[in-house]
Amino acid sequence: MTRLKLADLADEKPVRLTVEVSARLHRDLMAYAAALNGGDAKGAPPPERLIPPMIERFIATDRSFAKTRRSAQPG
């Protein structure tokens, strides 16, 4: 089985945003959700559950952003 970067979908109180994605990205998100579900599209998490953890992971692993953030913090 493929090791995916997205491991779990934490249940936290969400802040609602409206985001438009391309049809191609939506298809990729659906395929990713199916992969998370062991290859089965039935019962896979919806794309809107994938986007927040993906963005969180992207931000957490962006070294340039972390460096900029550290240098911008007072103290």
N, C-alpha and C positions, 0 to 999 in steps of 0.2 A: 504494500500500500504506500502511496505517496505521502511524504511528510509535508504537510501544509503549514504555512507560517501562522495562520489564524487557528488558534487552538480552541478557545471557549468563547461563548457569547455571554458575558456577564449581564445579570439582570440588575440594572440600576434605573433610577428614576430618570426618564429621558426628557430632553428639551426638544420640542418639535421644530424641525426645519423642513423647508421644502427645497428639494434638489432635483434638477433635471439632469438625466444622464442620456447618453446616446443609446440607440437601439443595440449597437454592437457591445457597449459596456454592459447593458442589461443582460444580454445573452451570456456574456462572460461571467457575470455575477450569478446567473442561474446555474451555469456549469460548475462554478466554484462551490455553490451551495450543495449541488448534487454530490460533488467530490467529498465535501465534509460529511455528507450523509452516507458514505460508503459507496458512492456511485449511483445511488437511487434518488431520482428527482422527487418521487413521492415521499412526503414527510421532511423534505429538505427545508432549511430555514429560508424565509423570504429575503430577497436582496436588501431590503431596508434594515434587516438585522445584521447584515454583513458590513455595511458601509462604515458605521461608527468604529468598530474594532479595527477595521483596516486602516482608517485614518489615524487612529490612536497609535497603531503599530508603526505606521509610516513616520509620524512625528517623533515617536520614542527612539527610532533608529536613525534619524537624520542628524548626523554629526555637526553639520554646519549650523543647523537650527539650534542645537544644544549649546554650541560655542557662542553663538550670538546671544542666546538667552542668558547664559552665565555672565557675559560681559555687560549686559544691559541691567542686571540686577544690582541694586545698591548694596554697598558693604563689602 
